[in-house]
């Protein structure tokens, strides 16, 4: 009977393979992932850990800085605490803060921001010493206090005895109707003309002026038409004048315009053809009947 020889590998001992050959490829991959994850955690936790700190306003992005300034203006308008507002603005570490706030105000004007937001930003810019055109339009103006006049002492004459009057028959009074109240306007319509030199869509242009024909910004203008109404303000386009405001017209619609502070209503404003065949709009100029200290925006 012949013997069969057993072939033994030179590295085998007792017929068993080394463990690294008994591990599958997937096992090696899993082991590599575990080792890599452990090394990464060790580096991030021990060697170079992440340190979290509070980011100050000076490290914010430009968009977030603009929002921060707007919030400071809102807070200052609410409580009037200028010292606190200065402290918050100082955290921006901006060496040219007045110009920054003024530029933000002008961008709000171009984007037709709400009037309250414009006034609050303008007040903040004014406190910082900014002198831009938008600040002049929307910053609050201190009201002039009236100068008190001292009344001269009043000396009453010594009363003299009155003569005895003879009673006369009383007449029955005739009933009279009370006078009807007359509506008093703050503005009067100074002029109305058709616009034929428009560089765009037909529009209603409104210009508000004071008693000496200086432009009055921030005046609310009411526009009504069948089934709708709108409101806009003068002063949003300083390049056309501080008292200028406009409203785009639609064909075949009749509009009525009045000022919120009180003015005659101008009705029947429609898109009409000019002599050259182009569609024309309207320009209305309102004049304030008397100068009053301060400015009331009508809202």
C-alpha positions in Angstrom: 0.0 0.0 0.0 1.5 3.3 -1.1 1.7 6.3 1.1 0.4 9.6 0.0 2.4 12.6 0.8 0.8 15.5 2.3 1.9 18.8 0.7 2.5 21.3 3.4 3.1 24.9 2.8 6.3 26.2 4.2 4.5 28.7 6.5 1.8 26.3 7.7 2.1 24.7 11.1 -0.3 22.0 11.9 -2.4 22.9 8.8 -3.5 26.4 10.0 -3.1 29.7 8.0 -2.0 33.0 9.6 -4.8 35.2 10.8 -4.1 38.0 8.2 -5.0 35.5 5.5 -8.0 34.3 7.2 -9.4 37.9 7.3 -11.6 38.8 4.2 -11.1 42.0 2.1 -14.3 43.5 3.6 -12.8 42.9 7.1 -9.6 44.8 6.2 -11.7 47.7 4.8 -13.8 47.9 8.0 -10.6 47.8 10.1 -9.1 50.6 8.0 -12.3 52.7 8.5 -12.2 52.2 12.3 -8.5 53.1 12.5 -9.0 56.2 10.3 -12.0 57.3 12.4 -10.1 56.8 15.6 -7.2 58.8 14.4 -9.5 61.7 13.2 -11.3 61.8 16.5 -8.0 61.8 18.4 -6.6 64.7 16.3 -9.8 66.8 16.6 -10.3 66.2 20.3 -6.7 66.1 21.6 -4.2 67.4 19.2 -6.1 70.4 17.6 -9.6 70.8 19.3 -12.1 73.3 18.0 -12.5 76.3 20.3 -15.9 78.0 20.0 -16.1 81.7 20.7 -18.8 84.3 20.4 -18.4 86.3 17.2 -18.6 90.0 17.8 -20.4 92.4 15.5 -17.1 93.4 13.9 -16.7 89.9 12.5 -20.1 89.7 10.9 -20.6 89.7 7.1 -21.5 93.0 5.4 -25.1 91.9 5.0 -25.4 91.0 8.7 -23.7 94.3 9.7 -26.3 96.2 7.7 -29.0 94.2 9.6 -27.3 95.0 12.9 -27.2 98.7 12.2 -30.9 98.6 11.2 -31.8 96.9 14.5 -29.8 99.5 16.5 -31.8 102.2 14.7 -35.0 100.5 15.7 -34.0 100.2 19.3 -32.8 103.8 19.5 -36.2 105.0 18.0 -38.0 102.9 20.6 -36.2 104.0 23.8 -34.2 107.1 22.8 -31.1 105.8 24.7 -28.3 107.3 22.6 -25.5 106.1 25.0 -26.6 102.5 24.5 -26.9 103.0 20.8 -23.4 104.4 20.7 -22.1 101.4 22.7 -23.7 99.0 20.3 -22.4 100.8 17.2 -18.9 100.9 18.6 -18.8 97.1 18.6 -18.7 97.3 14.8 -15.2 98.8 15.1 -16.0 100.9 12.0 -13.7 104.0 11.7 -16.1 105.6 9.2 -19.4 104.7 10.8 -21.3 107.8 9.8 -20.6 107.2 6.1 -21.6 103.5 6.5 -25.0 104.3 8.1 -25.6 107.0 5.4 -24.8 104.6 2.6 -27.2 102.1 4.2 -29.9 104.7 4.4 -29.5 105.6 0.7 -29.8 101.9 -0.3 -33.0 101.7 1.8 -34.3 104.8 -0.1 -33.5 103.2 -3.5 -35.2 100.0 -2.4 -38.4 101.9 -1.3 -38.2 100.8 2.3 -41.1 101.6 4.7 -41.1 105.3 5.8 -40.6 104.4 9.5 -37.4 102.4 8.7 -36.1 105.4 6.7 -36.8 107.9 9.5 -35.2 105.7 12.1 -32.1 105.2 10.0 -31.9 108.9 9.2 -32.2 109.8 12.9 -29.3 107.5 13.6 -27.2 108.9 10.8 -28.0 112.4 11.9 -26.8 111.7 15.4 -23.5 110.3 14.0 -23.0 113.6 12.0 -23.9 112.3 8.5 -25.1 115.1 6.1 -26.3 113.2 3.0 -29.3 114.2 1.0 -31.3 111.3 2.3 -30.6 112.4 5.9 -31.8 115.9 5.1 -35.0 114.5 3.7 -36.0 111.9 6.3 -34.2 112.9 9.5 -36.6 114.5 12.1 -36.5 118.3 12.3 -36.7 119.9 15.8 -39.8 122.0 16.1 -39.2 125.6 16.8 -40.6 126.7 20.2 -42.7 129.8 20.1 -41.3 132.8 21.9 -43.5 133.8 24.8 -44.7 137.3 25.0 -45.3 139.0 28.3 -48.7 140.6 28.5 -48.8 144.2 29.7 -50.4 144.7 33.1 -54.1 145.3 32.8 -55.5 148.2 34.8 -59.3 148.2 35.1 -61.1 151.6 35.6 -63.1 152.2 38.7 -66.6 151.0 38.0 -69.2 153.7 37.9 -72.8 153.3 39.1 -75.0 152.1 36.3 -78.2 154.0 35.6 -81.5 152.3 36.3 -82.9 150.8 33.1 -86.5 150.7 32.2 -87.7 147.2 31.2 -88.7 146.8 27.6 -90.8 144.1 26.1 -88.7 141.1 25.1 -88.7 140.3 21.4 -89.1 136.7 20.3 -85.8 135.6 18.7 -85.9 134.5 15.1 -84.6 131.0 14.6 -81.4 131.0 12.5 -79.6 128.0 11.0 -76.1 127.4 12.4 -73.3 128.1 9.9 -72.0 125.1 8.0 -68.4 124.2 8.8 -66.0 125.1 6.0 -63.3 122.4 5.3 -59.9 123.8 5.8 -57.0 122.3 3.8 -53.3 122.3 4.6 -52.4 122.3 0.9 -53.9 124.0 -2.1 -53.6 122.9 -5.7 -51.1 125.3 -7.3 -51.1 123.9 -10.8 -52.2 121.0 -13.0 -50.7 120.2 -16.4 -50.5 117.4 -18.8 -47.1 115.7 -19.2 -46.0 114.9 -22.8 -42.2 114.7 -22.4 -42.2 111.4 -20.4 -39.3 109.1 -20.6 -41.3 106.0 -19.6 -44.8 104.9 -18.8 -47.5 107.5 -18.2 -47.5 108.6 -14.6 -48.9 111.1 -12.2 -46.2 113.4 -10.8 -46.9 115.2 -7.5 -44.7 118.0 -6.2 -45.3 119.4 -2.7 -44.0 122.8 -1.7 -44.3 125.1 1.3 -45.6 128.6 1.4 -42.4 130.0 -0.1 -42.2 127.3 -2.8 -39.5 125.2 -1.2 -39.9 121.4 -1.7 -41.6 119.5 1.2 -40.4 115.9 1.4 -42.1 113.0 3.2 -45.7 114.0 2.2 -48.2 111.2 1.9 -50.1 111.2 -1.4 -53.4 109.2 -1.7 -54.4 107.7 -5.1 -57.9 106.3 -5.6 -59.5 104.5 -8.6 -62.5 102.3 -9.1 -61.9 99.2 -7.0 -58.6 100.2 -5.5 -56.4 102.7 -3.8 -52.7 103.3 -3.0 -50.3 105.6 -1.2 -46.9 107.0 -2.0 -44.6 109.6 -0.5 -42.7 112.5 -1.9 -38.9 112.6 -1.4 -38.0 109.1 -2.5 -36.3 110.3 -5.7 -34.1 113.2 -4.5 -32.5 113.5 -8.0 -35.9 114.8 -9.2 -36.5 117.1 -6.2 -37.1 116.6 -2.5 -40.9 117.3 -2.9 -41.2 114.9 -5.9 -43.2 111.6 -6.0 -44.9 109.7 -8.9 -47.4 107.0 -9.6 -47.5 104.8 -12.7 -50.9 105.0 -14.5 -52.8 102.3 -16.4 -54.8 102.9 -19.5 -58.6 103.3 -19.3 -58.4 104.0 -15.5 -59.6 107.2 -13.9 -57.6 108.3 -10.9 -58.3 110.8 -8.0 -55.4 112.3 -6.1 -55.3 114.1 -2.7 -52.7 114.7 0.0 -53.2 112.8 3.3 -52.5 116.0 5.3 -55.5 117.7 3.6 -55.9 119.1 0.1 -58.5 119.4 -2.6 -59.0 116.1 -4.4 -58.1 116.2 -8.1 -60.2 113.6 -10.0 -60.6 112.5 -13.6 -56.9 111.9 -14.2 -56.6 109.5 -17.1 -54.0 108.6 -19.7 -54.6 110.9 -22.6 -53.0 111.3 -26.0 -50.6 114.2 -26.5 -50.2 116.2 -29.7 -47.5 113.9 -31.0 -49.7 110.8 -30.4 -47.9 109.6 -27.3 -49.6 108.7 -24.1 -49.3 111.5 -21.6 -49.6 111.8 -17.8 -50.2 114.6 -15.3 -48.2 116.8 -13.0 -49.8 118.3 -9.9 -48.2 120.9 -7.8 -49.5 121.4 -4.2 -48.5 124.4 -2.0 -48.7 124.5 1.7 -50.9 127.3 2.8 -48.8 128.3 5.8 -45.4 127.4 7.2 -45.6 125.3 10.3 -42.6 124.2 12.4 -41.6 120.6 12.0 -42.8 118.2 9.4 -45.9 115.9 9.5 -45.7 113.0 7.1 -49.3 112.2 7.2 -49.1 108.6 8.3 
